[in-house]
């Protein structure tokens, strides 16, 4: 077995060396080498994760929009909580805790 492999390599030396050089070139030196392929695959996975995240966020926003646009009272409540809007003649107090975070309840 070993002798037949050596005989094959000796007989087709040019082709074996050319093939090894070609594989080395494609693996390390080509514009789209294996290292770049791995980096691009990681980047693709990150982008797919971002797509899933933003699709979930979009679903949440659509549900919130449905809830808010359901009635006049819910729109008013949302505007008061999120944007600190007030009616004429009202005074709004915004409570801030010690770590400068707005308290929302």
C-alpha positions as CSV (number, residue, x, y, z in Angstrom):
1,X,0.0,0.0,0.0
2,X,2.8,2.4,1.0
3,X,4.8,1.5,-2.0
4,X,1.9,1.9,-4.4
5,X,1.2,5.4,-3.0
6,X,4.8,6.4,-3.3
7,X,4.9,5.0,-6.8
8,X,1.8,7.0,-7.7
9,X,3.3,10.2,-6.3
10,X,6.6,9.6,-8.1
11,X,4.9,8.9,-11.4
12,X,2.5,11.9,-11.2
13,X,4.8,14.2,-9.3
14,X,4.0,17.3,-11.3
15,X,0.2,16.8,-10.9
16,X,0.5,16.1,-7.1
17,X,2.7,19.2,-6.5
18,X,0.4,21.3,-8.7
19,X,-2.6,20.2,-6.8
20,X,-1.1,20.8,-3.4
21,X,0.0,24.3,-4.5
22,X,-3.4,25.0,-5.8
23,X,-5.1,24.0,-2.5
24,X,-2.6,26.0,-0.5
25,X,-3.3,29.0,-2.7
26,X,-7.1,28.7,-2.4
27,X,-6.9,28.1,1.3
28,X,-4.7,31.0,2.3
29,X,-3.8,33.4,-0.5
30,X,-6.9,33.7,-2.6
31,X,-9.2,36.7,-2.2
32,X,-12.0,34.5,-0.8
33,X,-9.7,32.2,1.2
34,X,-10.9,30.0,4.1
35,X,-10.2,32.6,6.7
36,X,-12.3,35.2,4.9
37,X,-15.1,32.6,4.4
38,X,-15.1,31.9,8.2
39,X,-15.3,35.6,9.0
40,X,-18.1,36.2,6.5
41,X,-20.0,33.2,7.9
42,X,-19.8,34.8,11.4
43,X,-20.9,38.1,10.1
44,X,-23.8,36.5,8.3
45,X,-24.9,34.7,11.5
46,X,-24.7,38.1,13.4
47,X,-26.9,39.7,10.7
48,X,-29.4,36.9,10.9
49,X,-29.6,37.3,14.7
50,X,-30.2,41.1,14.3
51,X,-33.0,40.4,11.8
52,X,-34.7,38.1,14.3
53,X,-34.3,40.6,17.0
54,X,-35.8,43.5,15.0
55,X,-38.6,41.3,13.8
56,X,-39.5,40.5,17.4
57,X,-39.2,44.2,18.3
58,X,-41.5,45.1,15.3
59,X,-44.1,42.6,16.6
60,X,-43.9,44.2,20.1
61,X,-44.4,47.7,18.6
62,X,-47.3,46.6,16.5
63,X,-49.0,45.1,19.5
64,X,-48.4,48.3,21.5
65,X,-49.7,50.3,18.6
66,X,-52.9,48.2,18.6
67,X,-53.3,48.7,22.3
68,X,-52.7,52.5,22.2
69,X,-54.8,53.2,19.2
70,X,-57.7,51.2,20.6
71,X,-59.3,54.1,22.5
72,X,-58.9,57.8,23.3
73,X,-58.1,57.1,27.0
74,X,-55.3,54.7,26.2
75,X,-53.8,57.2,23.8
76,X,-53.9,59.9,26.5
77,X,-52.4,57.5,29.0
78,X,-49.6,56.5,26.6
79,X,-48.8,60.2,25.8
80,X,-48.6,61.1,29.5
81,X,-46.4,58.2,30.4
82,X,-44.0,58.2,27.5
83,X,-43.8,61.8,26.5
84,X,-44.7,63.6,29.7
85,X,-47.6,65.5,28.1
86,X,-50.0,67.3,30.2
87,X,-53.4,69.1,30.0
88,X,-53.6,72.9,30.3
89,X,-53.4,74.0,33.9
90,X,-51.7,70.8,35.1
91,X,-48.3,70.5,36.7
92,X,-46.3,67.4,36.0
93,X,-43.7,66.2,38.5
94,X,-41.1,63.8,37.2
95,X,-39.5,61.7,40.0
96,X,-35.9,60.7,39.6
97,X,-34.2,58.2,41.8
98,X,-30.6,58.5,43.2
99,X,-29.1,57.0,40.1
100,X,-30.7,59.5,37.7
101,X,-33.1,57.0,36.3
102,X,-36.7,58.1,35.7
103,X,-39.1,56.1,37.8
104,X,-41.9,54.7,35.8
105,X,-44.7,52.8,37.4
